[in-house]
């Protein structure tokens, strides 16, 4: 199997589409198939972990499989809350600006989530954000879910680790797409170009995604916009790497040959996780503590919305 070819075909289909939303729905059956295809998942993961110092720099719960133009394909890990708190947010209520998202569960029991009506976050009563619930459900294995552009949603920590295959794209062709594709091997240049355009007030001209007004949280019995939101990482390396290995265990990504080349280049803790995984020793599912500034309960959110 050539996972890179498959990923590129998906990106090309989205880039060449004039109706991105329709293309996402057209891909849903394929996305669901890929999320259940262990050969595809294993090969994609192997390409990720073979990157130099991958585990040493692992502070986010993502495996980026492909980033090209406005298309991002990744595996997301959703671990439990290490403090054993139930129905606690994985992150603030948020939307992805002009990005569309299709996601399918790879492993685990899934997670609880609330999606809100598209652009309902724009409805305000002074500082109160009048979000409207569209669906309060559990995203489980067997079926791809879709989130529209500017559609707010929130995910809650599951009781045990779950993982998804996620595909994001812009909801329309982006002017900067060709430039991003030219510099796809130089992410720091892409980041600098985006920063420069934003600092010069040229975001709209270059079709950059919004960075303000994307995050919300319950406060004082209402939903408010989160100011000065910051999420540099999901946790420390010591928290994140065990979550990754728990996911590896779930999908039987435990062949010794996967880790032979990288074993000696990592810390003793990572080597121990590798050895335990390969030998079939059960791995703990401790999860992450999360950032207290992004930790809210489902009841806080629903009560603030007067949702029954």
C-alpha positions as CSV (number, residue, x, y, z in Angstrom):
1,X,0.0,0.0,0.0
2,X,1.2,3.5,-0.8
3,X,-0.4,5.7,1.9
4,X,1.3,8.9,0.7
5,X,-0.3,8.4,-2.8
6,X,-3.7,7.9,-1.2
7,X,-3.3,11.1,0.9
8,X,-2.2,13.1,-2.1
9,X,-5.2,11.8,-4.1
10,X,-7.5,13.1,-1.4
11,X,-5.8,16.5,-1.3
12,X,-5.8,16.8,-5.1
13,X,-9.5,15.9,-5.3
14,X,-10.3,18.7,-2.7
15,X,-8.0,21.2,-4.3
16,X,-9.6,20.6,-7.8
17,X,-13.1,20.8,-6.5
18,X,-15.3,23.9,-7.0
19,X,-17.8,22.6,-4.4
20,X,-15.8,21.6,-1.4
21,X,-18.7,20.7,0.8
22,X,-20.1,18.3,-1.8
23,X,-16.7,16.7,-2.2
24,X,-16.4,16.1,1.5
25,X,-19.7,14.2,1.6
26,X,-18.7,12.3,-1.5
27,X,-15.5,11.2,0.4
28,X,-17.3,10.0,3.5
29,X,-17.5,6.4,2.6
30,X,-13.9,6.3,1.7
31,X,-12.8,8.1,4.9
32,X,-14.7,5.6,6.9
33,X,-13.0,2.8,5.0
34,X,-9.5,4.3,5.5
35,X,-10.2,4.8,9.3
36,X,-10.7,1.0,9.4
37,X,-7.8,0.1,7.2
38,X,-4.9,-0.9,9.5
39,X,-2.4,-1.2,6.7
40,X,-3.1,2.5,5.7
41,X,-3.1,3.7,9.3
42,X,0.1,1.8,10.2
43,X,2.0,2.9,7.1
44,X,0.9,6.5,7.7
45,X,2.0,6.4,11.3
46,X,5.3,4.8,10.4
47,X,6.0,7.8,8.2
48,X,5.3,10.1,11.1
49,X,7.3,8.5,13.9
50,X,10.3,8.0,11.6
51,X,10.7,11.8,11.6
52,X,13.8,12.8,13.6
53,X,13.0,13.5,17.2
54,X,9.3,12.9,16.7
55,X,8.6,11.7,20.3
56,X,11.0,14.2,21.8
57,X,8.8,17.0,20.4
58,X,5.4,15.4,20.9
59,X,3.4,17.9,22.9
60,X,0.2,17.8,20.8
61,X,-2.3,15.0,20.3
62,X,-1.9,15.0,16.5
63,X,-0.2,12.9,13.9
64,X,-0.1,15.1,10.8
65,X,-0.2,12.8,7.8
66,X,-0.4,15.5,5.1
67,X,-0.4,19.3,5.1
68,X,-0.7,20.7,1.6
69,X,-2.3,24.0,0.6
70,X,-5.5,24.4,2.6
71,X,-5.8,20.6,3.1
72,X,-4.8,19.0,6.4
73,X,-5.1,15.2,7.0
74,X,-4.3,14.0,10.5
75,X,-5.0,11.5,13.2
76,X,-6.3,13.1,16.4
77,X,-6.1,11.4,19.8
78,X,-8.7,12.1,22.4
79,X,-7.5,10.8,25.8
80,X,-9.3,10.6,29.1
81,X,-8.9,13.3,31.7
82,X,-6.2,12.2,34.2
83,X,-8.1,13.7,37.1
84,X,-11.0,11.3,36.5
85,X,-13.4,14.2,35.9
86,X,-16.5,13.3,33.9
87,X,-18.0,15.3,31.0
88,X,-15.0,17.8,30.9
89,X,-14.1,19.7,27.8
90,X,-11.1,18.6,25.8
91,X,-10.9,22.2,24.5
92,X,-13.0,25.4,24.5
93,X,-16.1,25.6,22.3
94,X,-14.6,26.7,18.9
95,X,-15.1,26.7,15.2
96,X,-12.5,26.3,12.4
97,X,-13.2,29.5,10.4
98,X,-13.5,28.7,6.7
99,X,-12.4,25.1,7.2
100,X,-14.7,22.1,6.6
101,X,-14.0,18.9,8.7
102,X,-14.9,15.3,8.0
103,X,-13.9,12.9,10.8
104,X,-14.2,9.1,11.4
105,X,-13.4,7.2,14.6
106,X,-10.4,4.9,14.2
107,X,-10.2,3.3,17.7
108,X,-11.8,3.4,21.1
109,X,-15.4,4.1,22.1
110,X,-15.5,7.6,20.6
111,X,-16.4,10.8,22.6
112,X,-19.3,13.0,23.5
113,X,-19.6,16.2,21.5
114,X,-22.0,19.1,20.9
115,X,-22.3,20.8,17.6
116,X,-24.0,24.2,17.2
117,X,-25.9,25.7,14.3
118,X,-23.6,27.3,11.7
119,X,-22.7,30.9,12.5
120,X,-25.0,31.0,15.6
121,X,-21.9,32.2,17.5
122,X,-22.4,35.5,15.6
123,X,-25.7,36.1,17.5
124,X,-24.9,38.3,20.5
125,X,-26.7,40.0,23.3
126,X,-24.0,42.4,24.6
127,X,-21.2,40.0,25.7
128,X,-23.5,37.0,25.7
129,X,-23.0,34.5,22.8
130,X,-26.3,33.1,21.7
131,X,-25.2,29.7,20.5
132,X,-27.9,27.3,19.3
133,X,-27.4,23.5,19.8
134,X,-27.8,21.5,16.6
135,X,-26.8,18.1,17.9
136,X,-25.7,16.7,21.3
137,X,-24.3,13.2,20.5
138,X,-21.6,10.6,20.9
139,X,-19.2,10.3,17.9
140,X,-18.6,6.6,17.6
141,X,-17.0,4.1,15.2
142,X,-18.9,3.4,12.0
143,X,-19.8,6.5,10.1
144,X,-18.1,9.8,9.1
145,X,-19.3,13.0,10.7
146,X,-19.1,16.5,9.1
147,X,-18.6,19.9,10.5
148,X,-19.3,22.9,8.4
149,X,-17.2,26.1,8.2
150,X,-17.9,28.5,11.0
151,X,-19.8,25.8,12.9
152,X,-18.9,25.9,16.5
153,X,-18.6,22.6,18.5
154,X,-17.1,21.2,21.6
155,X,-15.6,17.8,22.5
156,X,-15.5,16.2,25.9
157,X,-12.8,13.9,27.3
158,X,-13.8,10.2,26.8
159,X,-13.5,7.7,29.6
160,X,-10.9,5.9,27.6
161,X,-8.6,6.9,24.7
162,X,-10.2,7.3,21.3
163,X,-8.7,8.4,18.0
164,X,-10.1,9.8,14.7
165,X,-9.0,10.3,11.1
166,X,-9.7,13.9,10.3
167,X,-9.7,15.8,7.0
168,X,-9.9,19.6,6.9
169,X,-10.1,21.8,3.8
170,X,-11.2,25.3,3.0
171,X,-14.8,25.7,2.0
172,X,-13.7,27.4,-1.2
173,X,-10.5,27.8,-3.3
174,X,-8.0,29.9,-1.5
175,X,-5.8,32.4,-3.2
176,X,-2.7,31.4,-1.2
177,X,-3.1,27.7,-1.9
178,X,-0.4,27.7,-4.7
179,X,2.0,29.6,-2.5
180,X,1.5,27.2,0.4
181,X,2.0,24.2,-1.9
182,X,5.3,25.7,-3.2
183,X,6.6,26.0,0.4
184,X,5.1,22.8,1.8
185,X,8.5,21.5,2.8
186,X,9.3,24.7,4.6
187,X,6.6,25.2,7.3
188,X,8.5,28.0,9.0
189,X,8.4,30.1,5.8
190,X,4.7,29.5,5.4
191,X,4.2,30.5,9.1
192,X,6.3,33.7,8.5
193,X,4.4,34.6,5.4
194,X,1.0,34.2,7.2
195,X,2.2,36.2,10.2
196,X,3.5,39.0,7.9
197,X,0.2,39.2,6.0
198,X,-1.8,39.4,9.2
199,X,0.4,42.0,10.8
200,X,0.0,44.2,7.6
201,X,-3.8,43.8,7.7
202,X,-3.9,41.7,4.5
203,X,-5.7,38.6,5.9
204,X,-8.8,39.1,3.7
205,X,-6.7,39.8,0.6
206,X,-4.7,36.6,1.0
207,X,-7.7,34.5,2.2
208,X,-6.1,33.7,5.5
209,X,-8.3,32.0,8.1
210,X,-9.7,34.0,11.1
211,X,-7.7,33.9,14.3
212,X,-10.1,36.0,16.4
213,X,-13.7,35.2,17.6
214,X,-13.2,31.5,17.2
215,X,-13.3,30.4,20.9
216,X,-16.0,30.5,23.6
217,X,-16.6,29.3,27.1
218,X,-19.2,29.4,29.9
219,X,-18.7,32.1,32.5
220,X,-21.1,33.6,35.0
221,X,-24.0,31.5,33.7
222,X,-23.7,32.6,30.0
223,X,-21.5,31.7,27.0
224,X,-18.9,34.4,26.3
225,X,-16.1,34.8,23.7
226,X,-12.7,33.7,25.0
227,X,-10.2,36.6,24.8
228,X,-6.5,36.0,24.3
229,X,-7.0,32.3,23.7
230,X,-3.7,30.4,23.7
231,X,-3.0,26.7,23.1
232,X,0.7,26.2,22.5
233,X,0.4,22.5,23.3
234,X,-1.9,19.8,24.7
235,X,0.4,18.6,27.4
236,X,4.0,17.7,28.3
237,X,5.9,15.1,26.4
238,X,5.6,12.8,29.5
239,X,1.8,13.0,29.1
240,X,1.4,13.0,25.4
241,X,3.7,10.1,24.4
242,X,2.0,7.5,26.6
243,X,-1.3,8.6,25.0
244,X,0.2,7.9,21.6
245,X,1.4,4.4,22.7
246,X,-2.0,3.6,24.1
247,X,-3.5,4.4,20.7
248,X,-0.8,2.2,19.1
249,X,-1.9,-0.6,21.4
250,X,-5.5,-0.2,20.3
251,X,-4.7,-0.6,16.7
252,X,-2.0,-3.3,17.1
253,X,0.7,-1.0,15.8
254,X,3.2,-3.1,17.7
255,X,5.5,-4.8,15.2
256,X,9.1,-4.7,16.3
257,X,10.2,-3.6,12.9
258,X,8.2,-0.4,13.3
259,X,10.4,0.8,16.1
260,X,13.9,-0.8,15.4
261,X,15.3,2.2,13.6
262,X,14.1,4.8,16.2
263,X,14.4,2.9,19.4
264,X,18.0,3.9,20.3
265,X,17.4,7.6,19.4
266,X,14.8,8.1,22.1
267,X,14.7,8.4,25.9
268,X,14.6,5.5,28.2
269,X,10.9,6.2,28.9
270,X,10.1,5.9,25.2
271,X,12.2,2.8,24.9
272,X,10.3,1.2,27.8
273,X,7.0,2.1,26.2
274,X,8.2,0.5,22.9
275,X,9.3,-2.6,24.6
276,X,6.1,-3.0,26.6
277,X,4.0,-2.5,23.5
278,X,6.0,-5.0,21.4
279,X,5.9,-7.6,24.2
280,X,2.1,-7.2,24.6
281,X,2.3,-5.7,28.1
282,X,-1.0,-3.8,28.9
283,X,-0.4,0.0,28.8
284,X,-2.0,2.4,31.2
285,X,-4.6,4.8,29.9
286,X,-3.8,7.7,32.2
287,X,-4.7,10.5,29.7
288,X,-3.8,14.2,30.3
289,X,-4.6,16.8,32.9
290,X,-5.4,19.4,30.3
291,X,-5.2,23.2,30.8
292,X,-7.5,24.5,33.6
293,X,-8.3,27.5,31.4
294,X,-9.9,25.1,28.8
295,X,-11.6,22.9,31.4
296,X,-15.4,23.2,31.6
297,X,-18.2,20.8,32.3
298,X,-21.0,19.8,29.9
299,X,-23.5,20.9,32.5
300,X,-21.9,24.4,32.7
301,X,-22.3,24.7,28.9
302,X,-25.8,23.3,28.7
303,X,-27.1,25.3,31.6
304,X,-25.6,28.5,30.1
305,X,-27.6,27.8,27.0
306,X,-30.8,26.9,28.9
307,X,-30.7,23.6,27.0
308,X,-32.9,20.7,28.4
